[in-house]
Amino acid sequence: MEKAIENKDKRMNLFRRIVDLYVDGFRNMTIGKTLWILILIKLFIIFVVLKVLFFPNFLKSNFNNDADRAQHVRNELMHDK
């Protein structure tokens, strides 16, 4: 029983040390914070702006309800074979 508790304590201690390493690293960054902000802005542009501009919702714009959309998807899947 004590062995299991010791193993759990060691795992938690290792986890805590890893978390502390990353927290201290991010806390002491200077240029890195600016780079992370740039990365987040780029991800926002890629996933939000480009999706709205270049990937319209074909099913929602061409079909009125879920049943029609589902039927269209079924037909397309069956014809691709």
mmCIF file of the N, C-alpha and C atoms, coordinates in Angstrom:
data_MODEL
# 
_entry.id   MODEL 
# 
loop_
_atom_site.group_PDB 
_atom_site.id 
_atom_site.type_symbol 
_atom_site.label_atom_id 
_atom_site.label_alt_id 
_atom_site.label_comp_id 
_atom_site.label_asym_id 
_atom_site.label_entity_id 
_atom_site.label_seq_id 
_atom_site.pdbx_PDB_ins_code 
_atom_site.Cartn_x 
_atom_site.Cartn_y 
_atom_site.Cartn_z 
_atom_site.occupancy 
_atom_site.B_iso_or_equiv 
_atom_site.pdbx_formal_charge 
_atom_site.auth_seq_id 
_atom_site.auth_comp_id 
_atom_site.auth_asym_id 
_atom_site.auth_atom_id 
_atom_site.pdbx_PDB_model_num 
ATOM 1   N N  . MET A 1 1  ? 0.823   -1.199 0.000   1.00 0.00 ? 1  MET A N  1 
ATOM 2   C CA . MET A 1 1  ? 0.000   0.000  0.000   1.00 0.00 ? 1  MET A CA 1 
ATOM 3   C C  . MET A 1 1  ? 0.862   1.255  0.000   1.00 0.00 ? 1  MET A C  1 
ATOM 4   N N  . GLU A 1 2  ? 1.890   1.247  0.845   1.00 0.00 ? 2  GLU A N  1 
ATOM 5   C CA . GLU A 1 2  ? 2.769   2.412  0.904   1.00 0.00 ? 2  GLU A CA 1 
ATOM 6   C C  . GLU A 1 2  ? 3.546   2.583  -0.394  1.00 0.00 ? 2  GLU A C  1 
ATOM 7   N N  . LYS A 1 3  ? 3.870   1.465  -1.060  1.00 0.00 ? 3  LYS A N  1 
ATOM 8   C CA . LYS A 1 3  ? 4.600   1.511  -2.318  1.00 0.00 ? 3  LYS A CA 1 
ATOM 9   C C  . LYS A 1 3  ? 3.770   2.247  -3.384  1.00 0.00 ? 3  LYS A C  1 
ATOM 10  N N  . ALA A 1 4  ? 2.476   1.965  -3.421  1.00 0.00 ? 4  ALA A N  1 
ATOM 11  C CA . ALA A 1 4  ? 1.590   2.625  -4.385  1.00 0.00 ? 4  ALA A CA 1 
ATOM 12  C C  . ALA A 1 4  ? 1.513   4.121  -4.100  1.00 0.00 ? 4  ALA A C  1 
ATOM 13  N N  . ILE A 1 5  ? 1.465   4.486  -2.846  1.00 0.00 ? 5  ILE A N  1 
ATOM 14  C CA . ILE A 1 5  ? 1.411   5.900  -2.477  1.00 0.00 ? 5  ILE A CA 1 
ATOM 15  C C  . ILE A 1 5  ? 2.712   6.594  -2.867  1.00 0.00 ? 5  ILE A C  1 
ATOM 16  N N  . GLU A 1 6  ? 3.852   5.906  -2.650  1.00 0.00 ? 6  GLU A N  1 
ATOM 17  C CA . GLU A 1 6  ? 5.146   6.482  -3.034  1.00 0.00 ? 6  GLU A CA 1 
ATOM 18  C C  . GLU A 1 6  ? 5.219   6.697  -4.543  1.00 0.00 ? 6  GLU A C  1 
ATOM 19  N N  . ASN A 1 7  ? 4.756   5.720  -5.321  1.00 0.00 ? 7  ASN A N  1 
ATOM 20  C CA . ASN A 1 7  ? 4.776   5.848  -6.779  1.00 0.00 ? 7  ASN A CA 1 
ATOM 21  C C  . ASN A 1 7  ? 3.908   7.014  -7.242  1.00 0.00 ? 7  ASN A C  1 
ATOM 22  N N  . LYS A 1 8  ? 2.744   7.163  -6.623  1.00 0.00 ? 8  LYS A N  1 
ATOM 23  C CA . LYS A 1 8  ? 1.858   8.269  -6.973  1.00 0.00 ? 8  LYS A CA 1 
ATOM 24  C C  . LYS A 1 8  ? 2.516   9.601  -6.628  1.00 0.00 ? 8  LYS A C  1 
ATOM 25  N N  . ASP A 1 9  ? 3.176   9.674  -5.463  1.00 0.00 ? 9  ASP A N  1 
ATOM 26  C CA . ASP A 1 9  ? 3.870   10.900 -5.070  1.00 0.00 ? 9  ASP A CA 1 
ATOM 27  C C  . ASP A 1 9  ? 4.998   11.229 -6.036  1.00 0.00 ? 9  ASP A C  1 
ATOM 28  N N  . LYS A 1 10 ? 5.731   10.216 -6.495  1.00 0.00 ? 10 LYS A N  1 
ATOM 29  C CA . LYS A 1 10 ? 6.815   10.446 -7.448  1.00 0.00 ? 10 LYS A CA 1 
ATOM 30  C C  . LYS A 1 10 ? 6.273   10.966 -8.776  1.00 0.00 ? 10 LYS A C  1 
ATOM 31  N N  . ARG A 1 11 ? 5.147   10.376 -9.234  1.00 0.00 ? 11 ARG A N  1 
ATOM 32  C CA . ARG A 1 11 ? 4.550   10.837 -10.487 1.00 0.00 ? 11 ARG A CA 1 
ATOM 33  C C  . ARG A 1 11 ? 4.064   12.277 -10.355 1.00 0.00 ? 11 ARG A C  1 
ATOM 34  N N  . MET A 1 12 ? 3.423   12.590 -9.237  1.00 0.00 ? 12 MET A N  1 
ATOM 35  C CA . MET A 1 12 ? 2.935   13.952 -9.025  1.00 0.00 ? 12 MET A CA 1 
ATOM 36  C C  . MET A 1 12 ? 4.105   14.923 -8.919  1.00 0.00 ? 12 MET A C  1 
ATOM 37  N N  . ASN A 1 13 ? 5.196   14.486 -8.267  1.00 0.00 ? 13 ASN A N  1 
ATOM 38  C CA . ASN A 1 13 ? 6.367   15.327 -8.132  1.00 0.00 ? 13 ASN A CA 1 
ATOM 39  C C  . ASN A 1 13 ? 6.983   15.591 -9.510  1.00 0.00 ? 13 ASN A C  1 
ATOM 40  N N  . LEU A 1 14 ? 7.080   14.568 -10.337 1.00 0.00 ? 14 LEU A N  1 
ATOM 41  C CA . LEU A 1 14 ? 7.601   14.730 -11.694 1.00 0.00 ? 14 LEU A CA 1 
ATOM 42  C C  . LEU A 1 14 ? 6.694   15.658 -12.497 1.00 0.00 ? 14 LEU A C  1 
ATOM 43  N N  . PHE A 1 15 ? 5.399   15.446 -12.411 1.00 0.00 ? 15 PHE A N  1 
ATOM 44  C CA . PHE A 1 15 ? 4.444   16.302 -13.115 1.00 0.00 ? 15 PHE A CA 1 
ATOM 45  C C  . PHE A 1 15 ? 4.592   17.747 -12.659 1.00 0.00 ? 15 PHE A C  1 
ATOM 46  N N  . ARG A 1 16 ? 4.717   17.949 -11.356 1.00 0.00 ? 16 ARG A N  1 
ATOM 47  C CA . ARG A 1 16 ? 4.859   19.303 -10.802 1.00 0.00 ? 16 ARG A CA 1 
ATOM 48  C C  . ARG A 1 16 ? 6.150   19.960 -11.291 1.00 0.00 ? 16 ARG A C  1 
ATOM 49  N N  . ARG A 1 17 ? 7.236   19.191 -11.370 1.00 0.00 ? 17 ARG A N  1 
ATOM 50  C CA . ARG A 1 17 ? 8.504   19.750 -11.845 1.00 0.00 ? 17 ARG A CA 1 
ATOM 51  C C  . ARG A 1 17 ? 8.418   20.146 -13.313 1.00 0.00 ? 17 ARG A C  1 
ATOM 52  N N  . ILE A 1 18 ? 7.723   19.327 -14.117 1.00 0.00 ? 18 ILE A N  1 
ATOM 53  C CA . ILE A 1 18 ? 7.559   19.648 -15.539 1.00 0.00 ? 18 ILE A CA 1 
ATOM 54  C C  . ILE A 1 18 ? 6.727   20.917 -15.700 1.00 0.00 ? 18 ILE A C  1 
ATOM 55  N N  . VAL A 1 19 ? 5.638   21.017 -14.948 1.00 0.00 ? 19 VAL A N  1 
ATOM 56  C CA . VAL A 1 19 ? 4.792   22.209 -15.017 1.00 0.00 ? 19 VAL A CA 1 
ATOM 57  C C  . VAL A 1 19 ? 5.583   23.438 -14.579 1.00 0.00 ? 19 VAL A C  1 
ATOM 58  N N  . ASP A 1 20 ? 6.343   23.315 -13.504 1.00 0.00 ? 20 ASP A N  1 
ATOM 59  C CA . ASP A 1 20 ? 7.152   24.445 -13.031 1.00 0.00 ? 20 ASP A CA 1 
ATOM 60  C C  . ASP A 1 20 ? 8.169   24.887 -14.082 1.00 0.00 ? 20 ASP A C  1 
ATOM 61  N N  . LEU A 1 21 ? 8.755   23.930 -14.793 1.00 0.00 ? 21 LEU A N  1 
ATOM 62  C CA . LEU A 1 21 ? 9.717   24.250 -15.846 1.00 0.00 ? 21 LEU A CA 1 
ATOM 63  C C  . LEU A 1 21 ? 9.068   25.133 -16.907 1.00 0.00 ? 21 LEU A C  1 
ATOM 64  N N  . TYR A 1 22 ? 7.875   24.741 -17.385 1.00 0.00 ? 22 TYR A N  1 
ATOM 65  C CA . TYR A 1 22 ? 7.208   25.526 -18.412 1.00 0.00 ? 22 TYR A CA 1 
ATOM 66  C C  . TYR A 1 22 ? 6.710   26.868 -17.882 1.00 0.00 ? 22 TYR A C  1 
ATOM 67  N N  . VAL A 1 23 ? 6.183   26.891 -16.676 1.00 0.00 ? 23 VAL A N  1 
ATOM 68  C CA . VAL A 1 23 ? 5.689   28.149 -16.104 1.00 0.00 ? 23 VAL A CA 1 
ATOM 69  C C  . VAL A 1 23 ? 6.837   29.131 -15.943 1.00 0.00 ? 23 VAL A C  1 
ATOM 70  N N  . ASP A 1 24 ? 7.962   28.677 -15.405 1.00 0.00 ? 24 ASP A N  1 
ATOM 71  C CA . ASP A 1 24 ? 9.111   29.561 -15.252 1.00 0.00 ? 24 ASP A CA 1 
ATOM 72  C C  . ASP A 1 24 ? 9.640   30.019 -16.600 1.00 0.00 ? 24 ASP A C  1 
ATOM 73  N N  . GLY A 1 25 ? 9.640   29.118 -17.570 1.00 0.00 ? 25 GLY A N  1 
ATOM 74  C CA . GLY A 1 25 ? 10.118  29.486 -18.903 1.00 0.00 ? 25 GLY A CA 1 
ATOM 75  C C  . GLY A 1 25 ? 9.262   30.560 -19.539 1.00 0.00 ? 25 GLY A C  1 
ATOM 76  N N  . PHE A 1 26 ? 7.939   30.423 -19.459 1.00 0.00 ? 26 PHE A N  1 
ATOM 77  C CA . PHE A 1 26 ? 7.062   31.442 -20.035 1.00 0.00 ? 26 PHE A CA 1 
ATOM 78  C C  . PHE A 1 26 ? 7.115   32.742 -19.243 1.00 0.00 ? 26 PHE A C  1 
ATOM 79  N N  . ARG A 1 27 ? 7.306   32.652 -17.954 1.00 0.00 ? 27 ARG A N  1 
ATOM 80  C CA . ARG A 1 27 ? 7.353   33.848 -17.128 1.00 0.00 ? 27 ARG A CA 1 
ATOM 81  C C  . ARG A 1 27 ? 8.585   34.687 -17.459 1.00 0.00 ? 27 ARG A C  1 
ATOM 82  N N  . ASN A 1 28 ? 9.704   34.045 -17.770 1.00 0.00 ? 28 ASN A N  1 
ATOM 83  C CA . ASN A 1 28 ? 10.953  34.761 -18.014 1.00 0.00 ? 28 ASN A CA 1 
ATOM 84  C C  . ASN A 1 28 ? 11.164  35.139 -19.474 1.00 0.00 ? 28 ASN A C  1 
ATOM 85  N N  . MET A 1 29 ? 10.211  34.841 -20.336 1.00 0.00 ? 29 MET A N  1 
ATOM 86  C CA . MET A 1 29 ? 10.356  35.180 -21.753 1.00 0.00 ? 29 MET A CA 1 
ATOM 87  C C  . MET A 1 29 ? 10.198  36.671 -21.968 1.00 0.00 ? 29 MET A C  1 
ATOM 88  N N  . THR A 1 30 ? 10.942  37.189 -22.940 1.00 0.00 ? 30 THR A N  1 
ATOM 89  C CA . THR A 1 30 ? 10.747  38.584 -23.346 1.00 0.00 ? 30 THR A CA 1 
ATOM 90  C C  . THR A 1 30 ? 10.288  38.618 -24.803 1.00 0.00 ? 30 THR A C  1 
ATOM 91  N N  . ILE A 1 31 ? 11.137  38.185 -25.708 1.00 0.00 ? 31 ILE A N  1 
ATOM 92  C CA . ILE A 1 31 ? 10.765  38.151 -27.120 1.00 0.00 ? 31 ILE A CA 1 
ATOM 93  C C  . ILE A 1 31 ? 9.764   37.036 -27.378 1.00 0.00 ? 31 ILE A C  1 
ATOM 94  N N  . GLY A 1 32 ? 9.835   35.982 -26.617 1.00 0.00 ? 32 GLY A N  1 
ATOM 95  C CA . GLY A 1 32 ? 8.942   34.842 -26.815 1.00 0.00 ? 32 GLY A CA 1 
ATOM 96  C C  . GLY A 1 32 ? 7.476   35.198 -26.686 1.00 0.00 ? 32 GLY A C  1 
ATOM 97  N N  . LYS A 1 33 ? 7.158   36.106 -25.785 1.00 0.00 ? 33 LYS A N  1 
ATOM 98  C CA . LYS A 1 33 ? 5.749   36.506 -25.621 1.00 0.00 ? 33 LYS A CA 1 
ATOM 99  C C  . LYS A 1 33 ? 5.234   37.173 -26.888 1.00 0.00 ? 33 LYS A C  1 
ATOM 100 N N  . THR A 1 34 ? 6.066   38.006 -27.487 1.00 0.00 ? 34 THR A N  1 
ATOM 101 C CA . THR A 1 34 ? 5.675   38.653 -28.736 1.00 0.00 ? 34 THR A CA 1 
ATOM 102 C C  . THR A 1 34 ? 5.491   37.619 -29.839 1.00 0.00 ? 34 THR A C  1 
ATOM 103 N N  . LEU A 1 35 ? 6.380   36.645 -29.890 1.00 0.00 ? 35 LEU A N  1 
ATOM 104 C CA . LEU A 1 35 ? 6.254   35.599 -30.901 1.00 0.00 ? 35 LEU A CA 1 
ATOM 105 C C  . LEU A 1 35 ? 4.992   34.781 -30.699 1.00 0.00 ? 35 LEU A C  1 
ATOM 106 N N  . TRP A 1 36 ? 4.642   34.475 -29.452 1.00 0.00 ? 36 TRP A N  1 
ATOM 107 C CA . TRP A 1 36 ? 3.408   33.732 -29.187 1.00 0.00 ? 36 TRP A CA 1 
ATOM 108 C C  . TRP A 1 36 ? 2.188   34.536 -29.609 1.00 0.00 ? 36 TRP A C  1 
ATOM 109 N N  . ILE A 1 37 ? 2.230   35.842 -29.411 1.00 0.00 ? 37 ILE A N  1 
ATOM 110 C CA . ILE A 1 37 ? 1.109   36.692 -29.848 1.00 0.00 ? 37 ILE A CA 1 
ATOM 111 C C  . ILE A 1 37 ? 0.986   36.631 -31.374 1.00 0.00 ? 37 ILE A C  1 
ATOM 112 N N  . LEU A 1 38 ? 2.119   36.694 -32.072 1.00 0.00 ? 38 LEU A N  1 
ATOM 113 C CA . LEU A 1 38 ? 2.085   36.591 -33.534 1.00 0.00 ? 38 LEU A CA 1 
ATOM 114 C C  . LEU A 1 38 ? 1.547   35.239 -33.985 1.00 0.00 ? 38 LEU A C  1 
ATOM 115 N N  . ILE A 1 39 ? 1.953   34.172 -33.315 1.00 0.00 ? 39 ILE A N  1 
ATOM 116 C CA . ILE A 1 39 ? 1.455   32.836 -33.652 1.00 0.00 ? 39 ILE A CA 1 
ATOM 117 C C  . ILE A 1 39 ? -0.048  32.761 -33.465 1.00 0.00 ? 39 ILE A C  1 
ATOM 118 N N  . LEU A 1 40 ? -0.565  33.301 -32.364 1.00 0.00 ? 40 LEU A N  1 
ATOM 119 C CA . LEU A 1 40 ? -2.007  33.267 -32.111 1.00 0.00 ? 40 LEU A CA 1 
ATOM 120 C C  . LEU A 1 40 ? -2.776  34.089 -33.142 1.00 0.00 ? 40 LEU A C  1 
ATOM 121 N N  . ILE A 1 41 ? -2.216  35.236 -33.535 1.00 0.00 ? 41 ILE A N  1 
ATOM 122 C CA . ILE A 1 41 ? -2.868  36.048 -34.572 1.00 0.00 ? 41 ILE A CA 1 
ATOM 123 C C  . ILE A 1 41 ? -2.916  35.289 -35.893 1.00 0.00 ? 41 ILE A C  1 
ATOM 124 N N  . LYS A 1 42 ? -1.816  34.631 -36.255 1.00 0.00 ? 42 LYS A N  1 
ATOM 125 C CA . LYS A 1 42 ? -1.793  33.848 -37.495 1.00 0.00 ? 42 LYS A CA 1 
ATOM 126 C C  . LYS A 1 42 ? -2.798  32.705 -37.453 1.00 0.00 ? 42 LYS A C  1 
ATOM 127 N N  . LEU A 1 43 ? -2.894  32.019 -36.323 1.00 0.00 ? 43 LEU A N  1 
ATOM 128 C CA . LEU A 1 43 ? -3.867  30.933 -36.200 1.00 0.00 ? 43 LEU A CA 1 
ATOM 129 C C  . LEU A 1 43 ? -5.288  31.452 -36.329 1.00 0.00 ? 43 LEU A C  1 
ATOM 130 N N  . PHE A 1 44 ? -5.551  32.609 -35.746 1.00 0.00 ? 44 PHE A N  1 
ATOM 131 C CA . PHE A 1 44 ? -6.868  33.222 -35.873 1.00 0.00 ? 44 PHE A CA 1 
ATOM 132 C C  . PHE A 1 44 ? -7.177  33.503 -37.335 1.00 0.00 ? 44 PHE A C  1 
ATOM 133 N N  . ILE A 1 45 ? -6.213  34.065 -38.050 1.00 0.00 ? 45 ILE A N  1 
ATOM 134 C CA . ILE A 1 45 ? -6.423  34.378 -39.459 1.00 0.00 ? 45 ILE A CA 1 
ATOM 135 C C  . ILE A 1 45 ? -6.666  33.098 -40.253 1.00 0.00 ? 45 ILE A C  1 
ATOM 136 N N  . ILE A 1 46 ? -5.864  32.080 -39.999 1.00 0.00 ? 46 ILE A N  1 
ATOM 137 C CA . ILE A 1 46 ? -5.994  30.839 -40.759 1.00 0.00 ? 46 ILE A CA 1 
ATOM 138 C C  . ILE A 1 46 ? -7.340  30.177 -40.516 1.00 0.00 ? 46 ILE A C  1 
ATOM 139 N N  . PHE A 1 47 ? -7.732  30.037 -39.260 1.00 0.00 ? 47 PHE A N  1 
ATOM 140 C CA . PHE A 1 47 ? -8.917  29.237 -38.955 1.00 0.00 ? 47 PHE A CA 1 
ATOM 141 C C  . PHE A 1 47 ? -10.221 30.015 -39.004 1.00 0.00 ? 47 PHE A C  1 
ATOM 142 N N  . VAL A 1 48 ? -10.204 31.301 -38.803 1.00 0.00 ? 48 VAL A N  1 
ATOM 143 C CA . VAL A 1 48 ? -11.460 32.057 -38.784 1.00 0.00 ? 48 VAL A CA 1 
ATOM 144 C C  . VAL A 1 48 ? -11.657 32.820 -40.088 1.00 0.00 ? 48 VAL A C  1 
ATOM 145 N N  . VAL A 1 49 ? -10.728 33.672 -40.424 1.00 0.00 ? 49 VAL A N  1 
ATOM 146 C CA . VAL A 1 49 ? -10.912 34.532 -41.589 1.00 0.00 ? 49 VAL A CA 1 
ATOM 147 C C  . VAL A 1 49 ? -10.925 33.717 -42.874 1.00 0.00 ? 49 VAL A C  1 
ATOM 148 N N  . LEU A 1 50 ? -9.965  32.821 -43.050 1.00 0.00 ? 50 LEU A N  1 
ATOM 149 C CA . LEU A 1 50 ? -9.929  32.043 -44.286 1.00 0.00 ? 50 LEU A CA 1 
ATOM 150 C C  . LEU A 1 50 ? -11.127 31.121 -44.426 1.00 0.00 ? 50 LEU A C  1 
ATOM 151 N N  . LYS A 1 51 ? -11.616 30.572 -43.317 1.00 0.00 ? 51 LYS A N  1 
ATOM 152 C CA . LYS A 1 51 ? -12.792 29.703 -43.385 1.00 0.00 ? 51 LYS A CA 1 
ATOM 153 C C  . LYS A 1 51 ? -14.002 30.485 -43.873 1.00 0.00 ? 51 LYS A C  1 
ATOM 154 N N  . VAL A 1 52 ? -14.174 31.675 -43.354 1.00 0.00 ? 52 VAL A N  1 
ATOM 155 C CA . VAL A 1 52 ? -15.326 32.483 -43.755 1.00 0.00 ? 52 VAL A CA 1 
ATOM 156 C C  . VAL A 1 52 ? -15.218 32.891 -45.220 1.00 0.00 ? 52 VAL A C  1 
ATOM 157 N N  . LEU A 1 53 ? -14.010 33.253 -45.659 1.00 0.00 ? 53 LEU A N  1 
ATOM 158 C CA . LEU A 1 53 ? -13.860 33.754 -47.020 1.00 0.00 ? 53 LEU A CA 1 
ATOM 159 C C  . LEU A 1 53 ? -13.817 32.647 -48.079 1.00 0.00 ? 53 LEU A C  1 
ATOM 160 N N  . PHE A 1 54 ? -13.131 31.539 -47.802 1.00 0.00 ? 54 PHE A N  1 
ATOM 161 C CA . PHE A 1 54 ? -12.873 30.566 -48.847 1.00 0.00 ? 54 PHE A CA 1 
ATOM 162 C C  . PHE A 1 54 ? -13.618 29.241 -48.700 1.00 0.00 ? 54 PHE A C  1 
ATOM 163 N N  . PHE A 1 55 ? -14.215 28.988 -47.554 1.00 0.00 ? 55 PHE A N  1 
ATOM 164 C CA . PHE A 1 55 ? -14.896 27.721 -47.345 1.00 0.00 ? 55 PHE A CA 1 
ATOM 165 C C  . PHE A 1 55 ? -16.335 27.945 -46.893 1.00 0.00 ? 55 PHE A C  1 
ATOM 166 N N  . PRO A 1 56 ? -17.197 28.357 -47.800 1.00 0.00 ? 56 PRO A N  1 
ATOM 167 C CA . PRO A 1 56 ? -18.594 28.591 -47.412 1.00 0.00 ? 56 PRO A CA 1 
ATOM 168 C C  . PRO A 1 56 ? -19.285 27.278 -47.061 1.00 0.00 ? 56 PRO A C  1 
ATOM 169 N N  . ASN A 1 57 ? -20.349 27.374 -46.307 1.00 0.00 ? 57 ASN A N  1 
ATOM 170 C CA . ASN A 1 57 ? -21.101 26.198 -45.890 1.00 0.00 ? 57 ASN A CA 1 
ATOM 171 C C  . ASN A 1 57 ? -22.057 25.806 -47.022 1.00 0.00 ? 57 ASN A C  1 
ATOM 172 N N  . PHE A 1 58 ? -21.597 24.903 -47.860 1.00 0.00 ? 58 PHE A N  1 
ATOM 173 C CA . PHE A 1 58 ? -22.348 24.500 -49.053 1.00 0.00 ? 58 PHE A CA 1 
ATOM 174 C C  . PHE A 1 58 ? -23.698 23.901 -48.695 1.00 0.00 ? 58 PHE A C  1 
ATOM 175 N N  . LEU A 1 59 ? -23.716 23.011 -47.722 1.00 0.00 ? 59 LEU A N  1 
ATOM 176 C CA . LEU A 1 59 ? -24.958 22.320 -47.377 1.00 0.00 ? 59 LEU A CA 1 
ATOM 177 C C  . LEU A 1 59 ? -25.992 23.285 -46.810 1.00 0.00 ? 59 LEU A C  1 
ATOM 178 N N  . LYS A 1 60 ? -25.558 24.187 -45.943 1.00 0.00 ? 60 LYS A N  1 
ATOM 179 C CA . LYS A 1 60 ? -26.514 25.108 -45.318 1.00 0.00 ? 60 LYS A CA 1 
ATOM 180 C C  . LYS A 1 60 ? -27.074 26.095 -46.345 1.00 0.00 ? 60 LYS A C  1 
ATOM 181 N N  . SER A 1 61 ? -26.253 26.483 -47.303 1.00 0.00 ? 61 SER A N  1 
ATOM 182 C CA . SER A 1 61 ? -26.731 27.464 -48.273 1.00 0.00 ? 61 SER A CA 1 
ATOM 183 C C  . SER A 1 61 ? -27.583 26.840 -49.383 1.00 0.00 ? 61 SER A C  1 
ATOM 184 N N  . ASN A 1 62 ? -27.439 25.531 -49.636 1.00 0.00 ? 62 ASN A N  1 
ATOM 185 C CA . ASN A 1 62 ? -28.169 24.916 -50.746 1.00 0.00 ? 62 ASN A CA 1 
ATOM 186 C C  . ASN A 1 62 ? -29.345 24.040 -50.332 1.00 0.00 ? 62 ASN A C  1 
ATOM 187 N N  . PHE A 1 63 ? -29.463 23.741 -49.051 1.00 0.00 ? 63 PHE A N  1 
ATOM 188 C CA . PHE A 1 63 ? -30.554 22.876 -48.587 1.00 0.00 ? 63 PHE A CA 1 
ATOM 189 C C  . PHE A 1 63 ? -31.232 23.519 -47.389 1.00 0.00 ? 63 PHE A C  1 
ATOM 190 N N  . ASN A 1 64 ? -32.555 23.323 -47.293 1.00 0.00 ? 64 ASN A N  1 
ATOM 191 C CA . ASN A 1 64 ? -33.338 24.011 -46.271 1.00 0.00 ? 64 ASN A CA 1 
ATOM 192 C C  . ASN A 1 64 ? -33.349 23.315 -44.915 1.00 0.00 ? 64 ASN A C  1 
ATOM 193 N N  . ASN A 1 65 ? -33.242 21.978 -44.898 1.00 0.00 ? 65 ASN A N  1 
ATOM 194 C CA . ASN A 1 65 ? -33.354 21.279 -43.615 1.00 0.00 ? 65 ASN A CA 1 
ATOM 195 C C  . ASN A 1 65 ? -32.330 20.147 -43.533 1.00 0.00 ? 65 ASN A C  1 
ATOM 196 N N  . ASP A 1 66 ? -32.232 19.561 -42.357 1.00 0.00 ? 66 ASP A N  1 
ATOM 197 C CA . ASP A 1 66 ? -31.241 18.512 -42.111 1.00 0.00 ? 66 ASP A CA 1 
ATOM 198 C C  . ASP A 1 66 ? -31.517 17.254 -42.928 1.00 0.00 ? 66 ASP A C  1 
ATOM 199 N N  . ALA A 1 67 ? -32.767 16.947 -43.154 1.00 0.00 ? 67 ALA A N  1 
ATOM 200 C CA . ALA A 1 67 ? -33.101 15.736 -43.921 1.00 0.00 ? 67 ALA A CA 1 
ATOM 201 C C  . ALA A 1 67 ? -32.593 15.853 -45.362 1.00 0.00 ? 67 ALA A C  1 
ATOM 202 N N  . ASP A 1 68 ? -32.786 17.015 -45.976 1.00 0.00 ? 68 ASP A N  1 
ATOM 203 C CA . ASP A 1 68 ? -32.299 17.223 -47.338 1.00 0.00 ? 68 ASP A CA 1 
ATOM 204 C C  . ASP A 1 68 ? -30.770 17.173 -47.382 1.00 0.00 ? 68 ASP A C  1 
ATOM 205 N N  . ARG A 1 69 ? -30.133 17.771 -46.392 1.00 0.00 ? 69 ARG A N  1 
ATOM 206 C CA . ARG A 1 69 ? -28.668 17.744 -46.331 1.00 0.00 ? 69 ARG A CA 1 
ATOM 207 C C  . ARG A 1 69 ? -28.163 16.312 -46.201 1.00 0.00 ? 69 ARG A C  1 
ATOM 208 N N  . ALA A 1 70 ? -28.782 15.550 -45.311 1.00 0.00 ? 70 ALA A N  1 
ATOM 209 C CA . ALA A 1 70 ? -28.368 14.162 -45.101 1.00 0.00 ? 70 ALA A CA 1 
ATOM 210 C C  . ALA A 1 70 ? -28.567 13.342 -46.371 1.00 0.00 ? 70 ALA A C  1 
ATOM 211 N N  . GLN A 1 71 ? -29.672 13.553 -47.057 1.00 0.00 ? 71 GLN A N  1 
ATOM 212 C CA . GLN A 1 71 ? -29.933 12.819 -48.304 1.00 0.00 ? 71 GLN A CA 1 
ATOM 213 C C  . GLN A 1 71 ? -28.886 13.162 -49.359 1.00 0.00 ? 71 GLN A C  1 
ATOM 214 N N  . HIS A 1 72 ? -28.523 14.420 -49.459 1.00 0.00 ? 72 HIS A N  1 
ATOM 215 C CA . HIS A 1 72 ? -27.496 14.831 -50.426 1.00 0.00 ? 72 HIS A CA 1 
ATOM 216 C C  . HIS A 1 72 ? -26.146 14.162 -50.109 1.00 0.00 ? 72 HIS A C  1 
ATOM 217 N N  . VAL A 1 73 ? -25.768 14.130 -48.842 1.00 0.00 ? 73 VAL A N  1 
ATOM 218 C CA . VAL A 1 73 ? -24.505 13.490 -48.445 1.00 0.00 ? 73 VAL A CA 1 
ATOM 219 C C  . VAL A 1 73 ? -24.552 12.000 -48.767 1.00 0.00 ? 73 VAL A C  1 
ATOM 220 N N  . ARG A 1 74 ? -25.677 11.341 -48.474 1.00 0.00 ? 74 ARG A N  1 
ATOM 221 C CA . ARG A 1 74 ? -25.812 9.907  -48.797 1.00 0.00 ? 74 ARG A CA 1 
ATOM 222 C C  . ARG A 1 74 ? -25.664 9.665  -50.303 1.00 0.00 ? 74 ARG A C  1 
ATOM 223 N N  . ASN A 1 75 ? -26.328 10.494 -51.077 1.00 0.00 ? 75 ASN A N  1 
ATOM 224 C CA . ASN A 1 75 ? -26.243 10.340 -52.541 1.00 0.00 ? 75 ASN A CA 1 
ATOM 225 C C  . ASN A 1 75 ? -24.812 10.530 -53.030 1.00 0.00 ? 75 ASN A C  1 
ATOM 226 N N  . GLU A 1 76 ? -24.126 11.533 -52.513 1.00 0.00 ? 76 GLU A N  1 
ATOM 227 C CA . GLU A 1 76 ? -22.745 11.787 -52.933 1.00 0.00 ? 76 GLU A CA 1 
ATOM 228 C C  . GLU A 1 76 ? -21.823 10.648 -52.530 1.00 0.00 ? 76 GLU A C  1 
ATOM 229 N N  . LEU A 1 77 ? -22.041 10.079 -51.369 1.00 0.00 ? 77 LEU A N  1 
ATOM 230 C CA . LEU A 1 77 ? -21.195 8.971  -50.918 1.00 0.00 ? 77 LEU A CA 1 
ATOM 231 C C  . LEU A 1 77 ? -21.446 7.728  -51.771 1.00 0.00 ? 77 LEU A C  1 
ATOM 232 N N  . MET A 1 78 ? -22.668 7.500  -52.165 1.00 0.00 ? 78 MET A N  1 
ATOM 233 C CA . MET A 1 78 ? -22.985 6.309  -52.954 1.00 0.00 ? 78 MET A CA 1 
ATOM 234 C C  . MET A 1 78 ? -22.487 6.458  -54.393 1.00 0.00 ? 78 MET A C  1 
ATOM 235 N N  . HIS A 1 79 ? -22.492 7.660  -54.942 1.00 0.00 ? 79 HIS A N  1 
ATOM 236 C CA . HIS A 1 79 ? -22.065 7.870  -56.324 1.00 0.00 ? 79 HIS A CA 1 
ATOM 237 C C  . HIS A 1 79 ? -20.551 7.880  -56.467 1.00 0.00 ? 79 HIS A C  1 
ATOM 238 N N  . ASP A 1 80 ? -19.821 8.130  -55.391 1.00 0.00 ? 80 ASP A N  1 
ATOM 239 C CA . ASP A 1 80 ? -18.356 8.182  -55.460 1.00 0.00 ? 80 ASP A CA 1 
ATOM 240 C C  . ASP A 1 80 ? -17.747 6.802  -55.609 1.00 0.00 ? 80 ASP A C  1 
ATOM 241 N N  . LYS A 1 81 ? -18.486 5.765  -55.294 1.00 0.00 ? 81 LYS A N  1 
ATOM 242 C CA . LYS A 1 81 ? -17.932 4.404  -55.372 1.00 0.00 ? 81 LYS A CA 1 
ATOM 243 C C  . LYS A 1 81 ? -17.952 3.981  -56.763 1.00 0.00 ? 81 LYS A C  1 
# 
